Amino acid sequence: MDGCATEATPSEAGRFARIGQWWRRALGSDGPERHTALLIGKSTLAATIAWVISSDLLNAQSPAFAPFSAVLIMQVTIYQSLVQSLRYVGAVAAGVAVQIALGFLVGPQVVTFALVALVALLIGRWSALGVQGGQVPTAAFFAFATYASATGLVEKISQLGQIVLLVLIGSVVALSVNLLVFPPMRFRSAEYSVRALAHTLCELIGDLHPVLSAGELDEEHTQQWRTRAAQTGELIAQAQAGIRTAQESLYFNPRRLFRRHRRHTGFENYGAVLEALERALYQAASLTRSLDQWRDAETSYNYREFLERYGTFLAAIADNARLLSTLDEDHLATQAGELCRLADRAQRYRRQVAEQAESDGLPLADPTRPYGVLVVEATRLMEEFQHTSDVLRRYADT
């Protein structure tokens, strides 16, 4: 009889392969996988320390409050950990205070619980507490249960005070671990944000230019382009969040004192590049709308060569976006020089678009015709990429 060993199914083998790839990326590069692994590891460490303190040293009645707080406070940056810890402790303290005020006045009655819930929910709507506002009623409910189960006045006060103490312990432990154990330095988040938007723009324009170069348009293509361009809002919001994370990672971070991080004092240059890419995406969206409204209904003018020139220009813009999608600060000087060269080439092709339109006698001033709009969109796209190359060149030279 054969042994009990069984071969993995193809789906299981694929799953194991993906897990292995994830860990290789986490160990091999400073990317999202490593950030996730570090956050999980530090959260585990902080929760364990908080549990030992609350359970073994303090012998608390509800020691889970401390590790729960530690995990909740562990954020991707020290700044966010500090902000959320202040809000969280304030929310818990407010919830416990509501119970103390109403519980001792009215007693552990159902009407008291209703009043506690009402007041806590109202306080939880306070904008200063942010996302931690929901912790006010949660803390108030736990405090009510603790108050109702305690027997004497001293025990009631002790148990309610212990809730706040455990939350403070968990928060302090989380802040300490986040500060001392691989404090998060997320300046690469700004770089990743630029890459993501540039990749999106590259893919969109990369699909546009072959069709235009062929001199043909159809409803299926133009509607697909317009739909894709309209769905970039969420990507822009994510990229903006990446820039904010990069900036926040510098606050209160001891690693910024290291020589390799001293030059990261701000992210204005990456922010300017990101804003230019956002505007370029909006221009691309406007371009797709113009093409979708036009399609192949235009029969009064010979526009084939104009579209071919336009396709060549967009291909050059796609090359610019492709380079930005591989942006690497360690090779920024070389990439900035290459980007300037690509921008100069795209500028030549843009001029050829305008020259071809004039040569063909296309009515650029006629608002009912698409030609003038397309020439304007080409000019605006070129302005954004020229601005991007200039910003990165200045940044690389500093």
Salt bridges, closest charged atoms under 4 A:
ASP30 OD1 - HIS35 NE2 2.94
GLU33 OE2 - ARG25 NE 2.96
GLU191 OE1 - ARG188 NH1 2.68
GLU191 OE2 - ARG195 NH2 2.87
GLU203 OE2 - HIS199 NE2 3.15
ASP207 OD2 - ARG228 NH1 2.37
ASP218 OD2 - HIS221 ND1 2.55
ASP292 OD2 - ARG226 NH1 3.14
ASP292 OD1 - ARG295 NH2 2.94
GLU298 OE2 - ARG369 NH1 2.80
GLU308 OE2 - ARG304 NE 3.54
ASP319 OD1 - ARG322 NH1 2.64
ASP319 OD2 - ARG345 NH2 2.37
ASP328 OD1 - ARG188 NH1 3.34
ASP328 OD2 - HIS331 ND1 3.31
GLU329 OE2 - ARG263 NH1 3.19
GLU329 OE2 - HIS264 ND1 3.70
ASP330 OD2 - ARG188 NH2 3.01
GLU338 OE2 - ARG341 NH2 2.58
ASP366 OD2 - ARG369 NE 3.80
GLU384 OE1 - ARG279 NE 2.91
ASP397 OD1 - ARG393 NH1 3.77
